[in-house]
Amino acid sequence: MEQTASSGGAYGVQVLIAGRQKQWRDDVAAQIRRVGYATTTVDCGVDAMTVLALGLPVDVLVTDLGLKGELSCVELALEARALRPDLRIVFASEGPCVRVEPPGFEMDDLYVVEAERTDTVALTVREALNARA
């Protein structure tokens, strides 16, 4: 688990990033830190759930659509939402976006974005946070 604090900015918003590829996680974390949010990165769904289960502060979960393993991105989203009903979830992908419709979610709860475009993930995280307010 890699944690990076952001000085000041955005009132201490914490974003958890789960993705297989280190380069992808680093790119997404850099986008999010540029807008003033703090990040924690993990390389699998199980580690993301551990962060959430430990009660660490997390406002938004950003997960790679390509996340595989014991907890895929959809399974992670379902487990995370069961544990933290108010958690905002952003699905991000390196390539073209695909439609994601996990059972038990309203489409207004989900944010799907292409991570390749500069600052797109960060802007989507901000949108998710604003929708919660």
N, C-alpha and C positions, 0 to 999 in steps of 0.2 A: 504494500500500500504506500503510495506516494502522496504526501499532503503538502500543499503550498498555500501559504496564507497571503492574503491581499491586504495591503495597508489601507485603512480607511475604506472608502468606496462602498456603495450599495448596502450599507448598514449591516455588514457581516453576513451576506448571503453565502451559503455553502452549497456547492454543486458536486455531486458524486458522479464520476465518469467511469463507466465500465466498458472496456473494449479489449479485443484480443491483441491487436497490434500496438506496440509501444509508440511508434511514430504517429499513429492515428490519435492515441490518447494524448500525446504531447501536443499535437496540433490543436485538438479541441480544447485542451486545458489552456493553451496560450490564448486562444480566442476569448475564452471566458474570463481569464485574468485581465485581459486588456480592457474589459468593461467594468472591472473592479470587484468581481466576485472571487471568493476563495474556492479552491478545488481540492478534491481528493480523487486519486485515480487508482483503479484496480483492474486486473487483467481477466477476471472471470466473474460470473454471476454469484458464485458461492461467496467470494470475498466481498462483493457488494452487499449481499444479504447479511454478512457478518457485521459490516459497518452499521447497517440499519438496525440489526438486532441488539448491538451494543448500546444503542441509543445516542450515537453521535449525531450532532446536528446536521441535517441534510434538508435543503429546501427543494432541490430539483435533482432528479436522477436522469443522466444522459447515458443511453445505452446504444452500443453499436448494433445495427440490425444483423450484422454477421456474427454476433456473439453465439458461440456454441459451447458444448460441454454439459455438465450436470444441470445447469440452468441456462437455457437459451434466453435471448432477449425478451421473448414473450412470456416465458415462465418467470423470469426475473421480475418483469413488470407486474405480473399477477401476484407473486409472493410479496413484492414490495408494497403494493397497494393494499394487500390484506393486512400487512403489519402497520402501515402508515396511510390511512385512507386519504389524507389531504396532500400527499406527496405528488408533486408535478413530475411527469415523465415525458422525456423527449427521446424519440427514436431517431438516430442519425445514421447515415450510410455514406460510404465513400463514393458509391456510384449513384445511378438514377434511383430515386425513391420508389419504393413499392408500397402498396396499401397494406396497412397493418390494422387488423380488427380483432384484438383479443376479446374473448367473451368476458362480460362483466364490466366493460368499459364503454363509456359514451364517447362518441367521436370528438366532442369538445374537450375531453380529458387528455387526448393524445396529440402530440406534435411530432410530425415526421419531417425531417429536413436533410438535405444533402450537405455533408460535412466539408466537401471540397471547396465550396465558395467561402471566401474570406468573411469571417464574422457572422455567417448565417446561423451557426449553432448558438452563438452568444445572443444574437437578436431573438432567436426563438426561445431561449431560456428566459430572457427578459419578458417576452410576450406571455409565457407560461406563468411567470410570477405575477404579472399584472392581472391575469385572468383570475388568479386566486384571491386577489384583494376585493 
